[in-house]
Amino acid sequence: MRWCLTLLLCCLLAVVNAVSSSGSRLLVVLDESIEQSSYSTLWADLEARGYDLSFESPKSDKLSLFAHGERAYDHLLILPPKSKGLGPALTPKNILDFLHQDGNILLTLSGKASTSSAISSLLLEVDVHLSNDRSAVVTDHFNYDTVSAAEKHDVLLLQRPGPLRSDVKAFFDGEGVLAMPRVAPQTLGSSSPLLAPILRAPATAYAYNPKEEMPGPDDIEATGSQLNLISAMQARNSARFTVLGSVESLEDKWFSASVKAPGGKKTSTVNRDFAKQLTAWTFKETGVLKVGKIEHHLATEGEVAAEDLNPKIYRIKNETVYSIEVSEYVYDKWVPFEVPAGDELQLEFTMLSPFHRLALQPTRRTETSTVFSTQFVIPDQHGIFSFRVNYKRPFFTNIEEKNEVTVRHFAHDEYARSWAISGGWVWIAGLWAVIGGFLAFVVVWLYSAPAADKSKKTQ
């Protein structure tokens, strides 16, 4: 009995210390040829944030993403292997199954070696395309480190990325310079709304194989903002898949390196802080939304009784109030959710198509959540309706809530009496005028004798 209690206590402590909203089990897959000590600062930072790291080789017989049909890990970090494949446990199908079961993945690439065919096949499944030349790297002759890449210009110096749009919250912003050595170029397909670029290449950048001669204009596949250095995909189940084009940017030497741009001054990189932001978003420490209470009821003055909340039937033209409670997870706690500027959380009152699409306004705030509400009139249409909140934005987990209700017509004793409708008085007066005229005609006709015949008879 005692060991059962001890095991339960350990499990509870593990949940409490886990910084991610979806768990703390992190599998790191790296080749035996990769020096694990080169990323010691990254491992230390992840462990300090509550992650339980497990290191495995892609060719290990013990490696498995699933146990008894469930995920064996919550998150997956893959460092680029030098071999052509990732082993039998990390086939593209297994990795996608891991993603479909709410697992989060951070896949890193490198320009030092050609990308394996297994990784290329996996990225094609999520509509991320690599260069046809798998040894290509991103080069920029205007934004490079003059200290470490004075000749090859393949160590890019970039400003940290801002928000994707003005109405999207920035999870990776800040001041400072990022060093991105030997970045493997990526391009995103245009057909998937689930993809979003985190960091694009500068306008002066292009991709080519440094082992070959300088390419001509026709040999360059993509340039400038067509090239993505870091890309992200958030699946429909809100699982996250991030592709980092430069695994070297996570090494210890680049976390505290001194770099210098052409014509600039020496400065320290912010790779360590950016790595924290990138891993935090990928492993669901940020950008996670949770729905609390959902309430709808008739609009009344004062407090609403518990038995009057969330009724199953409404009547047409009822004044109705709808409210939803939303929280956002930020690193290690739930905080009230604030809608980004220029965006809004919307309610749809819909049958087959929305009859109302209304902006939900923040009306109340607690320590961990924000309550959004709106008030509207039920349309003059009976049937099965739904209160629906469908909020899907880049870098936020999806909110999709649907509550069905029945809308009925007026009952026979709920219609207003005819004399209570002032607009009908003219027609009521006309009706009684016809009735009165008919009765008068009948009375006159009944009490009127026929005229006497005064003509004389003759023989």
Phi, psi and chi 1 to 4 in degrees:
 res  aa     phi    psi   chi1   chi2   chi3   chi4
   1 MET       -  -38.1 -175.3   65.3 -179.4      -
   2 ARG   -65.9  -40.3 -179.3  178.3  -63.1  176.9
   3 TRP   -68.4  -28.1   69.5  -90.7      -      -
   4 CYS   -66.2  -43.2  -69.5      -      -      -
   5 LEU   -65.1  -38.4  -66.3  174.7      -      -
   6 THR   -63.9  -43.6  -56.3      -      -      -
   7 LEU   -63.4  -41.1 -179.7   60.2      -      -
   8 LEU   -64.0  -40.4  179.1   60.7      -      -
   9 LEU   -64.7  -40.9 -179.9   60.8      -      -
  10 CYS   -63.3  -40.2  -69.0      -      -      -
  11 CYS   -64.5  -41.9  -67.7      -      -      -
  12 LEU   -63.9  -41.3  -69.5  174.8      -      -
  13 LEU   -65.2  -36.6  -70.2  175.3      -      -
  14 ALA   -64.5  -39.2      -      -      -      -
  15 VAL   -68.2  -39.6  172.1      -      -      -
  16 VAL   -65.4  -40.5  170.8      -      -      -
  17 ASN   -81.0  -14.2  -67.0  -29.8      -      -
  18 ALA   -67.8  123.1      -      -      -      -
  19 VAL   -81.9  -28.4   68.2      -      -      -
  20 SER   -77.7  147.7  171.1      -      -      -
  21 SER   -74.0  -12.6   62.3      -      -      -
  22 SER  -116.8   10.7   59.4      -      -      -
  23 GLY   125.2  168.5      -      -      -      -
  24 SER  -116.8   -1.0   61.5      -      -      -
  25 ARG   -80.8  111.9  -59.5  171.5  -60.8  174.0
  26 LEU  -118.9  121.9  172.6   59.4      -      -
  27 LEU   -99.3  124.6  172.5   62.9      -      -
  28 VAL  -106.9  118.4 -178.6      -      -      -
  29 VAL  -104.9  117.5  179.5      -      -      -
  30 LEU  -145.9  147.0   70.9  167.3      -      -
  31 ASP   -65.7  153.5 -101.5  -19.2      -      -
  32 GLU   -65.3  -23.9  -63.3  174.5   -6.6      -
  33 SER   -75.6  -16.7   58.2      -      -      -
  34 ILE   -83.6  132.3  -61.4  176.5      -      -
  35 GLU   -77.1  112.5  -65.9 -175.2    5.9      -
  36 GLN   -64.3  -29.5 -176.1  175.2  -31.3      -
  37 SER   -69.1  -18.3   58.6      -      -      -
  38 SER   -67.3  -19.2  -59.5      -      -      -
  39 TYR  -115.8   29.4  -55.0   89.9      -      -
  40 SER   -61.9  -36.6   58.2      -      -      -
  41 THR   -65.3  -39.8  -55.4      -      -      -
  42 LEU   -63.4  -45.0  175.5   64.1      -      -
  43 TRP   -62.7  -41.8  -46.9  141.5      -      -
  44 ALA   -64.3  -39.9      -      -      -      -
  45 ASP   -66.0  -40.3  -71.7  -13.2      -      -
  46 LEU   -67.0  -41.4  -69.7  171.5      -      -
  47 GLU   -67.1  -35.8  -71.5  177.3  -15.3      -
  48 ALA   -66.0  -25.5      -      -      -      -
  49 ARG   -89.9    6.2  -78.5  153.0   51.7 -165.7
  50 GLY   102.2    8.5      -      -      -      -
  51 TYR   -84.9  144.6  -72.0   99.4      -      -
  52 ASP  -101.8  100.7 -178.9   15.1      -      -
  53 LEU   -85.7  136.5  -87.5   63.4      -      -
  54 SER  -126.5  126.3  -58.7      -      -      -
  55 PHE  -104.7  129.4  -64.2   90.6      -      -
  56 GLU  -140.5  149.0  -67.5  -72.0   -9.8      -
  57 SER   -84.2  145.2  169.2      -      -      -
  58 PRO   -62.7  -19.5   19.6  -31.1      -      -
  59 LYS   -97.2    7.2  -61.5  179.7 -179.4  179.4
  60 SER   -70.3  139.8  173.3      -      -      -
  61 ASP   -72.9  -22.5  -63.6  -25.5      -      -
  62 LYS   -82.4  -12.7  -60.4  178.7 -178.9  178.5
  63 LEU   -72.0  128.0  177.5   58.9      -      -
  64 SER  -157.3  134.0  178.2      -      -      -
  65 LEU   -81.1  -13.0  -61.9  179.1      -      -
  66 PHE  -132.5  150.5  -55.6   95.6      -      -
  67 ALA  -141.3  121.0      -      -      -      -
  68 HIS    57.7   36.6  -52.2  -65.5      -      -
  69 GLY    82.0   -0.8      -      -      -      -
  70 GLU  -116.6  163.3  -60.8  -67.6  -25.4      -
  71 ARG   -63.8  131.6  -75.3 -173.7  -69.0  108.6
  72 ALA   -84.7  -16.2      -      -      -      -
  73 TYR  -138.4  159.1  -56.6   94.1      -      -
  74 ASP   -93.3  -30.3  -58.6  -52.3      -      -
  75 HIS  -138.5  156.8  -42.5  -74.0      -      -
  76 LEU  -135.5  126.8  178.8   60.8      -      -
  77 LEU  -119.7  116.8  170.8   56.8      -      -
  78 ILE  -111.7  119.7  -56.6  176.2      -      -
  79 LEU   -91.1  143.7  -85.0   64.7      -      -
  80 PRO   -63.5  125.7   22.9  -32.6      -      -
  81 PRO   -82.4  158.5   31.2  -33.8      -      -
  82 LYS   -89.5  -17.4  -66.5 -175.5  177.4  179.9
  83 SER   -79.8  170.5   57.5      -      -      -
  84 LYS   -74.1  -24.2  -66.9 -176.5  178.8 -179.8
  85 GLY  -127.3  174.6      -      -      -      -
  86 LEU  -106.6    9.2  -70.1  170.8      -      -
  87 GLY    92.6  166.8      -      -      -      -
  88 PRO   -67.7  -23.7   24.4  -33.8      -      -
  89 ALA   -84.3  -13.7      -      -      -      -
  90 LEU  -123.0   45.3  -65.1  175.9      -      -
  91 THR   -71.0  157.5   61.4      -      -      -
  92 PRO   -53.1  -37.6  -28.3   35.2      -      -
  93 LYS   -64.3  -44.3 -179.9 -178.0 -177.3  -56.5
  94 ASN   -65.0  -38.9  -71.1  -16.5      -      -
  95 ILE   -67.8  -40.1  -66.2  176.8      -      -
  96 LEU   -67.8  -35.8  -69.5  176.6      -      -
  97 ASP   -63.4  -38.3  -71.6  -18.2      -      -
  98 PHE   -61.7  -40.2 -178.2   79.3      -      -
  99 LEU   -67.7  -38.2 -168.4   70.7      -      -
 100 HIS   -69.3  -22.5  -66.9  158.6      -      -
 101 GLN   -96.9   31.8  -67.5 -164.7   21.5      -
 102 ASP    70.2   21.7  -61.4  -27.5      -      -
 103 GLY   -84.0  145.9      -      -      -      -
 104 ASN  -107.1  142.2  -55.0  -56.8      -      -
 105 ILE  -131.3  133.0  -57.5  170.6      -      -
 106 LEU  -117.5  110.5  174.1   57.6      -      -
 107 LEU  -106.0  127.1  173.8   65.2      -      -
 108 THR  -109.8  148.1   61.1      -      -      -
 109 LEU  -120.1  171.7  -53.6  174.2      -      -
 110 SER  -149.1  143.1  175.7      -      -      -
 111 GLY   -89.7   -1.6      -      -      -      -
 112 LYS   -73.8  -30.3  -74.8 -173.9  176.4 -179.5
 113 ALA  -135.5  156.1      -      -      -      -
 114 SER   -65.9  142.3   61.0      -      -      -
 115 THR   -71.6  136.3  -54.2      -      -      -
 116 SER   -68.9  156.2   67.1      -      -      -
 117 SER   -66.5  -29.6   57.5      -      -      -
 118 ALA   -65.3  -40.7      -      -      -      -
 119 ILE   -69.7  -40.4  -70.2 -179.6      -      -
 120 SER   -61.0  -41.5  -61.7      -      -      -
 121 SER   -65.3  -39.9  -59.2      -      -      -
 122 LEU   -63.3  -44.2  170.9   62.9      -      -
 123 LEU   -68.3  -31.1  -66.8  179.9      -      -
 124 LEU   -64.3  -29.3  -74.9  176.1      -      -
 125 GLU   -65.4  -28.3  -66.3  -70.3  -20.1      -
 126 VAL  -106.1   14.1  -64.1      -      -      -
 127 ASP    68.2   31.8 -149.9   10.5      -      -
 128 VAL  -108.2  126.1  176.1      -      -      -
 129 HIS  -113.0  133.8  -55.2  -91.3      -      -
 130 LEU   -95.3  169.4  -58.8 -179.4      -      -
 131 SER   -66.7  149.7  173.2      -      -      -
 132 ASN   -60.9  -32.3  -67.3  -29.0      -      -
 133 ASP   -91.0  106.3 -172.2  -12.7      -      -
 134 ARG   -70.8   -6.4  -64.2  179.9 -177.3  175.0
 135 SER  -101.4    8.1  -61.6      -      -      -
 136 ALA   -72.1  149.3      -      -      -      -
 137 VAL  -132.3  161.3  -64.0      -      -      -
 138 VAL   -87.1  129.0 -179.7      -      -      -
 139 THR  -123.6  142.8  -56.7      -      -      -
 140 ASP  -144.2  121.1 -169.0  -18.4      -      -
 141 HIS   -87.2    5.2  -57.6  -61.5      -      -
 142 PHE  -121.2  -25.0  -64.6   88.9      -      -
 143 ASN  -125.8   73.8  -57.8  -79.2      -      -
 144 TYR  -137.2  167.8   65.4   93.1      -      -
 145 ASP   -89.5  116.2 -178.8   21.4      -      -
 146 THR   -75.3  -11.4   58.5      -      -      -
 147 VAL   -83.2  -49.4  177.3      -      -      -
 148 SER  -102.4  -15.9   60.1      -      -      -
 149 ALA  -137.1   53.1      -      -      -      -
 150 ALA   -67.5  -26.8      -      -      -      -
 151 GLU  -104.1  -46.7  -63.7 -178.4   -1.5      -
 152 LYS   -83.3  -24.2  -64.5 -176.1  177.6 -179.8
 153 HIS    57.8   36.0  -56.9  173.7      -      -
 154 ASP  -107.6    8.9   57.3   -4.7      -      -
 155 VAL  -107.0  102.5  178.2      -      -      -
 156 LEU   -82.1  141.0  -53.4 -175.2      -      -
 157 LEU  -113.0  117.3  -62.1 -176.3      -      -
 158 LEU  -131.5  154.1  -52.1  170.1      -      -
 159 GLN   -79.7  149.9  -65.1  -63.4  -39.7      -
 160 ARG   -63.0  144.4  -64.8  167.1   74.9  165.9
 161 PRO   -70.7  145.7   25.7  -33.6      -      -
 162 GLY   -95.5 -166.1      -      -      -      -
 163 PRO   -68.3  150.3   22.9  -32.4      -      -
 164 LEU   -63.6  -41.7 -178.7   65.0      -      -
 165 ARG  -138.1  170.6  -57.4 -166.6  -54.6 -100.8
 166 SER   -68.0  -23.2   59.2      -      -      -
 167 ASP   -99.9   14.6   59.1  -16.8      -      -
 168 VAL  -115.2  132.8  174.7      -      -      -
 169 LYS   -68.1  140.0 -175.2  175.6 -179.9  179.8
 170 ALA   -89.1  118.5      -      -      -      -
 171 PHE  -102.0   -9.0  -69.5   98.3      -      -
 172 PHE  -126.9   15.6  -45.2  100.8      -      -
 173 ASP   -82.1  173.0   61.9  -20.2      -      -
 174 GLY   144.2  174.9      -      -      -      -
 175 GLU   -97.4  156.9  -62.5 -179.6   -4.7      -
 176 GLY   120.6  172.6      -      -      -      -
 177 VAL  -111.2  133.7  175.8      -      -      -
 178 LEU   -98.6  136.7  -75.7  174.0      -      -
 179 ALA  -103.6  121.0      -      -      -      -
 180 MET  -121.1   91.7  -58.8  -71.1  -69.6      -
 181 PRO   -82.1  136.4   25.4  -29.3      -      -
 182 ARG    46.0   68.5  -59.9 -172.0   65.4   83.6
 183 VAL   -85.5  130.7 -174.4      -      -      -
 184 ALA   -79.4  123.7      -      -      -      -
 185 PRO   -72.7  149.5   27.6  -33.4      -      -
 186 GLN  -134.5  150.8  -43.1  160.8   35.4      -
 187 THR  -131.7  147.6   55.8      -      -      -
 188 LEU  -102.6  142.4  -57.3 -176.4      -      -
 189 GLY   -69.7  153.7      -      -      -      -
 190 SER   -92.9   -2.0   58.4      -      -      -
 191 SER   -94.5  -14.4   59.4      -      -      -
 192 SER  -104.0  122.7  176.6      -      -      -
 193 PRO   -78.5   -3.8   29.6  -33.5      -      -
 194 LEU   -85.3  -12.9  -53.0  176.4      -      -
 195 LEU   -90.9  147.5  -69.5  170.6      -      -
 196 ALA  -151.8  134.6      -      -      -      -
 197 PRO   -78.0  138.0   28.1  -31.8      -      -
 198 ILE   -94.9  -44.0  -66.1  178.3      -      -
 199 LEU  -139.7  120.2 -178.9   61.5      -      -
 200 ARG   -98.5  160.0  -70.8 -170.0  173.3  102.5
 201 ALA   -76.2  154.8      -      -      -      -
 202 PRO   -64.1  165.5  -17.0   29.2      -      -
 203 ALA   -64.8  -22.1      -      -      -      -
 204 THR   -94.6    5.9   51.4      -      -      -
 205 ALA   -91.6  156.7      -      -      -      -
 206 TYR  -153.8  166.9   63.0   94.5      -      -
 207 ALA  -114.7  135.2      -      -      -      -
 208 TYR  -160.5  166.2   90.4  107.1      -      -
 209 ASN   -87.8  115.1 -171.1  -14.0      -      -
 210 PRO   -66.4  -15.3   23.6  -32.0      -      -
 211 LYS   -77.0  -15.8  -62.8  179.0 -178.3  179.1
 212 GLU  -101.8  175.0  -59.8  178.0   -3.8      -
 213 GLU   -70.3  165.0  -63.8 -179.1   -2.0      -
 214 MET   -58.7  124.4 -174.4   63.1   64.7      -
 215 PRO   -73.4  155.0   29.2  -34.5      -      -
 216 GLY   -83.1  171.5      -      -      -      -
 217 PRO   -58.8  -32.6  -22.8   33.2      -      -
 218 ASP   -77.5  -15.3  -63.4  -24.2      -      -
 219 ASP   -89.6  -11.3  -61.5  -31.3      -      -
 220 ILE   -86.4  124.0  -62.1  176.3      -      -
 221 GLU   -77.5  -43.8  -61.6  177.2   18.5      -
 222 ALA  -150.1  152.2      -      -      -      -
 223 THR  -140.2  164.5   61.5      -      -      -
 224 GLY    56.8 -135.4      -      -      -      -
 225 SER   -71.2   -7.2   59.3      -      -      -
 226 GLN   -67.3  -23.7  -64.4  174.2  -21.4      -
 227 LEU   -91.1  129.9  -63.0  169.4      -      -
 228 ASN  -106.3  133.6  -71.2  -50.8      -      -
 229 LEU   -91.6  -34.5  -49.6 -177.3      -      -
 230 ILE  -137.2  127.3  -53.0  174.8      -      -
 231 SER  -125.1  157.7  -53.0      -      -      -
 232 ALA  -138.7  145.8      -      -      -      -
 233 MET  -133.0  129.8 -173.6 -155.7   74.6      -
 234 GLN  -113.5  114.7 -175.0  165.5 -103.9      -
 235 ALA   -68.9  172.9      -      -      -      -
 236 ARG   -67.6  -21.8  -60.5 -171.6 -171.0  -80.6
 237 ASN   -90.6   11.1   62.3   -8.7      -      -
 238 SER    73.4    8.2  -64.6      -      -      -
 239 ALA   -69.8  148.5      -      -      -      -
 240 ARG  -116.4  140.6  -66.5  171.0  175.1  178.0
 241 PHE  -134.0  114.9 -172.6  101.4      -      -
 242 THR  -117.1  137.5  -56.8      -      -      -
 243 VAL  -116.9  113.7 -176.5      -      -      -
 244 LEU  -101.2  121.2  172.0   62.0      -      -
 245 GLY   -75.4  -13.2      -      -      -      -
 246 SER  -135.1  100.5  172.5      -      -      -
 247 VAL   -70.0  -25.4   66.9      -      -      -
 248 GLU   -63.5  -24.0  -69.9   81.5    8.1      -
 249 SER   -67.2  -12.5   64.1      -      -      -
 250 LEU   -94.9   -1.8  -57.7  177.2      -      -
 251 GLU   -73.1  157.4  -67.0 -180.0   -7.8      -
 252 ASP   -59.5  -38.8  -64.1  -14.9      -      -
 253 LYS   -67.8  -24.1   64.9  178.1 -178.6  179.4
 254 TRP   -92.2  -12.2  -68.4  107.8      -      -
 255 PHE   -69.1  -27.2  -83.8    8.1      -      -
 256 SER  -133.0   27.6   57.5      -      -      -
 257 ALA   -78.8  152.6      -      -      -      -
 258 SER  -102.0  122.3  -65.8      -      -      -
 259 VAL  -123.9  162.9  -65.9      -      -      -
 260 LYS  -145.8  123.6 -179.2 -178.1  177.4 -177.3
 261 ALA   -83.3  159.3      -      -      -      -
 262 PRO   -57.6  124.0  -24.0   33.0      -      -
 263 GLY    76.3    6.2      -      -      -      -
 264 GLY  -109.3 -171.1      -      -      -      -
 265 LYS  -106.3  160.3  -61.9 -179.5 -179.7  179.2
 266 LYS   -68.6  139.2  -87.5 -165.2  172.2 -176.1
 267 THR  -147.6  158.8 -178.3      -      -      -
 268 SER   -88.7  147.6  -62.0      -      -      -
 269 THR   -78.3  161.2   63.2      -      -      -
 270 VAL  -114.5   29.3  -67.8      -      -      -
 271 ASN   -60.7  -35.2  -75.6   32.7      -      -
 272 ARG   -66.8  -45.3 -176.2  175.7 -176.1  178.6
 273 ASP   -67.7  -38.2 -172.7   42.1      -      -
 274 PHE   -67.9  -37.2 -179.8   74.6      -      -
 275 ALA   -62.1  -35.9      -      -      -      -
 276 LYS   -64.6  -44.5  176.6 -175.4  177.9 -178.4
 277 GLN   -63.9  -41.0  -67.4  177.1  -31.2      -
 278 LEU   -68.1  -47.2 -173.9   65.6      -      -
 279 THR   -68.5  -33.9   54.3      -      -      -
 280 ALA   -64.5  -42.2      -      -      -      -
 281 TRP   -69.4  -44.0 -178.6   84.1      -      -
 282 THR   -62.1  -40.2  -55.3      -      -      -
 283 PHE   -95.0   19.1  -59.4  148.1      -      -
 284 LYS    62.1   46.0  -71.3 -172.4  178.0  177.9
 285 GLU   -93.7  -19.3  -63.9  177.9   52.6      -
 286 THR  -135.3  160.7   57.1      -      -      -
 287 GLY    71.2   21.4      -      -      -      -
 288 VAL  -103.8  124.3  178.8      -      -      -
 289 LEU  -108.6  141.9  -58.8 -177.8      -      -
 290 LYS  -132.1  135.7 -180.0 -178.7   69.4  172.6
 291 VAL   -96.9  130.0  174.9      -      -      -
 292 GLY   -97.8 -121.6      -      -      -      -
 293 LYS   -73.4  141.1  -69.0 -178.0  179.8  179.5
 294 ILE  -122.0  122.9  -63.3  177.6      -      -
 295 GLU  -131.9  141.6  -64.4  179.4   -9.7      -
 296 HIS  -144.0  144.6   52.4   86.7      -      -
 297 HIS  -165.5  170.9   55.1   84.1      -      -
 298 LEU   -70.2  143.7  -64.6  175.7      -      -
 299 ALA   -73.0  117.6      -      -      -      -
 300 THR  -136.8  160.9   56.4      -      -      -
 301 GLU   -82.7  139.4  -65.0 -177.1    0.8      -
 302 GLY    85.5 -170.3      -      -      -      -
 303 GLU   -75.3  150.3  -65.4 -174.8    1.7      -
 304 VAL   -98.2  132.1 -179.0      -      -      -
 305 ALA   -67.3  152.6      -      -      -      -
 306 ALA   -61.4  -35.5      -      -      -      -
 307 GLU   -73.6  -13.1   58.6  -90.0   15.3      -
 308 ASP   -94.5   -2.2  -64.5  -28.8      -      -
 309 LEU   -81.9  144.1  -69.2  174.6      -      -
 310 ASN    51.2   54.6  -57.6  -24.3      -      -
 311 PRO   -67.7  157.1   25.4  -33.7      -      -
 312 LYS   -89.0  -19.0  -64.4  -62.9 -177.7 -178.7
 313 ILE  -129.7  132.9  -61.9  179.1      -      -
 314 TYR  -120.4  163.6  -75.2   94.4      -      -
 315 ARG  -109.3  149.5 -166.7 -156.4   67.0 -154.0
 316 ILE   -57.1  144.8   60.3  174.2      -      -
 317 LYS    68.5   17.5  -61.6 -176.1  179.2 -178.5
 318 ASN   -73.5  141.2  -87.2  150.1      -      -
 319 GLU   -83.2  120.9 -169.7   80.5   16.3      -
 320 THR  -125.7  146.5  -52.2      -      -      -
 321 VAL  -119.3  133.8  177.0      -      -      -
 322 TYR  -125.8  138.1  177.5   89.7      -      -
 323 SER  -142.5  147.3   62.2      -      -      -
 324 ILE  -139.5  139.4 -176.6  171.5      -      -
 325 GLU  -104.8  125.1 -175.6  179.2   21.8      -
 326 VAL  -128.2  134.6 -175.5      -      -      -
 327 SER  -121.6  155.2  -56.2      -      -      -
 328 GLU  -123.8  134.8  179.6 -177.1   -2.6      -
 329 TYR   -91.3  124.1 -167.4   76.0      -      -
 330 VAL  -126.2  101.2  179.7      -      -      -
 331 TYR    62.4  -70.4  -71.6  105.2      -      -
 332 ASP  -136.9   13.8   58.8   -9.6      -      -
 333 LYS  -156.5  160.5   59.9 -177.3  177.9 -179.3
 334 TRP   -91.7  132.9  -67.3   99.8      -      -
 335 VAL  -128.0  162.2  -60.1      -      -      -
 336 PRO   -61.3  137.4  -22.6   32.8      -      -
 337 PHE   -81.6  131.1  172.1   58.2      -      -
 338 GLU  -114.8  124.0  -65.0 -176.4    3.5      -
 339 VAL   -69.1  131.2  179.1      -      -      -
 340 PRO   -57.1  150.3  -23.0   32.9      -      -
 341 ALA   -60.3  136.2      -      -      -      -
 342 GLY    88.3   -3.6      -      -      -      -
 343 ASP  -119.9  169.2 -167.2   16.5      -      -
 344 GLU  -153.7  150.2   60.2 -176.0   12.6      -
 345 LEU   -90.2  127.5 -173.2   65.8      -      -
 346 GLN  -119.0  149.2  -66.5 -178.5  -22.2      -
 347 LEU  -111.4  133.9  166.9   69.8      -      -
 348 GLU  -113.5  126.3  -68.2 -178.4   -9.4      -
 349 PHE  -102.1  104.5 -168.1   67.2      -      -
 350 THR  -130.1  147.9  175.5      -      -      -
 351 MET  -106.3  -96.8 -173.1 -175.4  -74.3      -
 352 LEU   -86.2  -30.6  -64.8  176.9      -      -
 353 SER  -137.5  158.9   59.7      -      -      -
 354 PRO   -66.3  131.0  -20.5   32.6      -      -
 355 PHE   -87.3  -30.6  -80.8   69.3      -      -
 356 HIS  -133.9  138.1  -72.5  -63.4      -      -
 357 ARG  -130.6  107.5 -175.7  179.0  -75.1  118.1
 358 LEU  -122.9  145.2  -53.1  167.3      -      -
 359 ALA   -77.8  131.6      -      -      -      -
 360 LEU   -88.2  126.8  -70.4  162.8      -      -
 361 GLN  -103.5  141.4  -57.8  -64.0  -26.2      -
 362 PRO   -67.6  123.3   22.1  -30.3      -      -
 363 THR  -115.3  -22.1   54.7      -      -      -
 364 ARG  -153.6  148.5 -175.6  166.2   55.4   87.7
 365 ARG  -134.4  134.5  179.9  170.3  -63.9 -175.8
 366 THR  -110.2 -172.3   65.8      -      -      -
 367 GLU   -67.5  -28.0  -67.7 -176.8   -1.9      -
 368 THR  -122.6   -0.7   58.9      -      -      -
 369 SER  -155.2  165.3   62.9      -      -      -
 370 THR  -121.2  135.0  -57.1      -      -      -
 371 VAL  -100.0  121.2  178.4      -      -      -
 372 PHE  -105.8  136.6  -63.0   86.4      -      -
 373 SER  -139.9  161.9  -57.0      -      -      -
 374 THR  -156.9  160.3 -170.7      -      -      -
 375 GLN  -130.8  137.2 -175.7  170.3  -27.8      -
 376 PHE  -155.4  171.5   65.0   98.2      -      -
 377 VAL  -103.2  130.6  176.9      -      -      -
 378 ILE   -60.0  132.9  -61.5  -69.9      -      -
 379 PRO   -66.4  161.2   23.5  -33.3      -      -
 380 ASP   -81.8   64.9 -168.7   -0.7      -      -
 381 GLN  -153.3  124.2  173.5   67.5   46.6      -
 382 HIS   -91.6  157.3   71.7  -74.1      -      -
 383 GLY   145.2 -164.9      -      -      -      -
 384 ILE   -97.7  116.4  -55.1  -60.6      -      -
 385 PHE  -113.4  168.2  -78.3   78.9      -      -
 386 SER  -136.7  135.4  -61.9      -      -      -
 387 PHE   -83.0  119.2  -65.7   98.4      -      -
 388 ARG  -130.9  128.7 -172.9  178.5 -178.4 -170.9
 389 VAL  -117.8  115.2  176.6      -      -      -
 390 ASN  -125.6   92.9 -171.8   15.0      -      -
 391 TYR  -113.8  108.7 -173.3   77.3      -      -
 392 LYS  -131.4  111.2  -63.9  177.3 -179.9  177.7
 393 ARG  -133.0  152.1  -60.5  -65.8 -174.8  -88.0
 394 PRO   -57.1  135.1  -24.6   34.0      -      -
 395 PHE    73.7    2.8  -54.0  113.2      -      -
 396 PHE  -111.8  142.4  -83.6  119.2      -      -
 397 THR   -65.4  153.3   55.0      -      -      -
 398 ASN   -77.7  144.1  -60.1  -31.8      -      -
 399 ILE  -115.4  121.6  -66.4  178.8      -      -
 400 GLU  -141.8   97.0 -169.5  167.4    3.5      -
 401 GLU  -117.6  136.8  -63.5  -68.0  -25.3      -
 402 LYS  -140.3  124.4 -175.6  177.3  179.6 -179.0
 403 ASN  -127.7  118.3  -57.1   91.8      -      -
 404 GLU   -89.9  141.7  -69.6 -172.5   -9.5      -
 405 VAL  -139.8  162.3  -66.6      -      -      -
 406 THR  -104.1  135.6  -59.4      -      -      -
 407 VAL  -113.8  123.1  176.2      -      -      -
 408 ARG  -110.9  167.7   62.9  173.3  177.4   83.2
 409 HIS   -78.6  176.5  -85.3  -52.8      -      -
 410 PHE   -64.4  140.0  -76.8   98.0      -      -
 411 ALA   -72.5  164.1      -      -      -      -
 412 HIS   -61.9  -28.9   71.6  -78.9      -      -
 413 ASP   -95.1    9.6   57.8  -10.5      -      -
 414 GLU  -104.1   -9.8  -69.6  178.6  -36.9      -
 415 TYR   -73.2  146.9  -74.0   97.5      -      -
 416 ALA   -70.5  145.1      -      -      -      -
 417 ARG   -64.8  152.9  -59.7  -66.4   92.9 -175.5
 418 SER   -62.0  -37.7   57.2      -      -      -
 419 TRP   -73.7  -12.0   57.5   80.3      -      -
 420 ALA   -84.0   -7.6      -      -      -      -
 421 ILE  -101.9  106.5  -56.3  174.2      -      -
 422 SER   -63.3  -29.7   58.5      -      -      -
 423 GLY   -68.2  -16.4      -      -      -      -
 424 GLY   -95.2   -0.4      -      -      -      -
 425 TRP   -61.9  -35.9  -69.4   -8.0      -      -
 426 VAL   -62.3  -43.2  175.0      -      -      -
 427 TRP   -72.6  -34.5  -47.7  106.5      -      -
 428 ILE   -64.9  -42.2  -64.4  173.5      -      -
 429 ALA   -62.9  -41.3      -      -      -      -
 430 GLY   -63.6  -39.0      -      -      -      -
 431 LEU   -61.4  -49.4  172.1   64.4      -      -
 432 TRP   -68.2  -28.4  -74.4  108.3      -      -
 433 ALA   -66.1  -40.6      -      -      -      -
 434 VAL   -65.6  -44.2  170.9      -      -      -
 435 ILE   -61.4  -45.8  -65.7  173.3      -      -
 436 GLY   -62.8  -41.3      -      -      -      -
 437 GLY   -64.2  -39.8      -      -      -      -
 438 PHE   -65.1  -44.6  176.0   74.9      -      -
 439 LEU   -61.9  -40.0  -66.8  176.0      -      -
 440 ALA   -63.8  -40.4      -      -      -      -
 441 PHE   -63.2  -41.7  169.6   77.5      -      -
 442 VAL   -64.0  -44.7  170.3      -      -      -
 443 VAL   -62.4  -45.7  170.7      -      -      -
 444 VAL   -63.5  -40.9  171.4      -      -      -
 445 TRP   -68.3  -37.9 -177.0   78.1      -      -
 446 LEU   -70.1  -36.6  -69.9  175.5      -      -
 447 TYR  -100.5   20.1  -69.4   93.9      -      -
 448 SER  -109.0  119.6  -63.2      -      -      -
 449 ALA   -83.0  154.1      -      -      -      -
 450 PRO   -73.8  155.4   23.0  -31.0      -      -
 451 ALA   -70.7  140.4      -      -      -      -
 452 ALA   -72.4  145.1      -      -      -      -
 453 ASP   -88.9  113.2 -171.8    6.0      -      -
 454 LYS   -96.8    5.9  -62.7 -179.2 -179.2  179.7
 455 SER   -76.7  142.2   60.4      -      -      -
 456 LYS   -91.8  146.0  -65.4 -178.3  178.6 -179.8
 457 LYS   -83.5  139.6  -63.4 -178.7  178.3  179.5
 458 THR  -123.1  150.2   58.1      -      -      -
 459 GLN   -95.9      -  -67.7 -177.5   -9.5      -
